[in-house]
Amino acid sequence: MARLVALNENHRRIGQDHPKAKLTDHDVELIRQLRDQGFMYWQIAAKFEISKTSVAKICTFERRACIATHWKRIKEK
């Protein structure tokens, strides 16, 4: 079975397909929604077991903000 993975302009994997990703793309979107609803960084961090700094960087689009410019089909194991 094959699936598509997102790549940035340098043809590197981004988002949940990045080798060091700890959160899914859905988790990142949920973090941003929770912040929009008024939750504090520390509350969100506790829920997802990540640092407050990570939450802040996700919410301010300093992290996980790449746009997919290419796609690659890979085989799943």
Secondary structure as UniProt FT lines:
FT   STRAND          2..7
FT   TURN            9..10
FT   HELIX           15..17
FT   TURN            19..20
FT   HELIX           25..36
FT   TURN            37..38
FT   HELIX           41..48
FT   HELIX           52..59
FT   TURN            60..61
FT   STRAND          70..75
//
